[in-house]
Amino acid sequence: MKKAIISTDKAPAAVGPYSQAVVAHGLVFCSGQVPLDPTTGKLVEGDIRAQTAQVCRNLAAVLAAKSLGLGDVVKTTVFLADIRDFPEVNAVYKEYFTAPCPARSCVQVAALPLGAQVEIEAIAVLG
């Protein structure tokens, strides 16, 4: 299997042994993004809405490095530190992912990296 790595300085750099995204078999597998500001490397300040917006911008930046957009996403997984934040996350999410929306899963987890409240990973298709 041939694979290609996607990397951009427009999204937070990987903080471990992983890639921002990997292309394989016509699909783009985006690693989970947390709400890091790509210029400072720090969590954005603000509530769950601000964090979700930054996560979506980070995913968009990773996809843009391969000339793709959020409209090319077919599946997302949303990880929340508190499932009660789901309505707020959903309100922001639908500003970035419009119809036809990708398939999606959402789960609560015990904790997220760097104390983030939300993380989203995505799978997109190449045009």
N, C-alpha and C positions, 0 to 999 in steps of 0.2 A: 504494500500500500504506500502510495506517495502522499506526502502531506507537506503543507507549507505553513509557515508561522506568520501571523500578523502581529505587528508591533508598531505602536505610534506613541509619540511624545504628547499627543493631544489628550491622552487618557492616562490615568495613574500607572506608573511602572509596576510590573509584577514585584511583589515583596517576598517572593519565595520561588521555589523551583517549579514554576509553571509559566505558560505563555498567556498573553492577553487573549489570543484566539488562535485556533488551528483550523486550517482548511483541509478537508479530506472528503473524497467521493461526492463533490458538488455541494457539500455542506460546510458551514462556518460554525464552529463551536466556540462561543465566547465564554471565557472564564467569568465567574461571578464578579460583579463590580460592587464595591462598597462606596459610600459617598465621600471619596477623597477628592480634594481639589488637585487637579493634575499639576498645577503650577507650584503649589506649596507642599504637596504630599501629606497634608493634614485633613482630618475630617472637617467637612463644612459645618459651620455653626448653624443652629436653627433646629426647628422641629422635624417631625417625620416627613412633612411635605417637602421641606428644603432638602432633606437627605434623599428622598425618592427622586426628586428632580435632578439632583447631581448624578445619581446612579444612572438615570436614563440618558443624561448627556454623555456620561462616560461610555455607555454601551454604544451610543450613536457615533462617538469618536472612533471607537475600535472598528466598527463596521465601515465607517467612511474611509478608513485606511485601505479598504479593499473595494472602494467605490460602491458600497452598499448603504442602505439606510434601515431604519427601524421597520419600514414596510416590508422588508425582505425577511423579517423574523417569522419563523413558523412555530416556535415553542419557547416559552420562558418558564423559569422556576423562580419564585419569589420566596426569600427566606426572611422571616420577621422575628425580631427579638420578643415582640409582644403582638399576638394575633389580634388584639383589640385595636391595633393601628390599621387593620386592613381597610376600613372605609376611607381613611385619609390617603393611604397608599393608592388605593383604587382610583380615587379622584384625580390624583396626579398622573398615574399610569395611563389613564384614558386620554390624557392630553398628548402623550407621546406615541401610544399605540392605538391607531385608529382603525376603523373597519376597512377591510376584514381583519379582525384581531387575531393574533396568534393563539394557539392553544396555551394553557397556562396551568401551573400548579402553584399553590401557596402553602407554606408550612411555617409553623413556629419552631424555633430552635432555641437551645439553651443559651447560646451566646453567639455573637458574630465578631469577626476580626476588628481589633482596635476600638471596640465598644460601639460599633455601628448599630443602628436600629433596623437597617434593611440592606439586603444584598439581592441582586438579580443576576441570573445567568441566562444566556439565550443561545438558540440555534437558528441560523439563517440559511437561506438557500442562495446559491450563486445564480445570477441572472442568466 
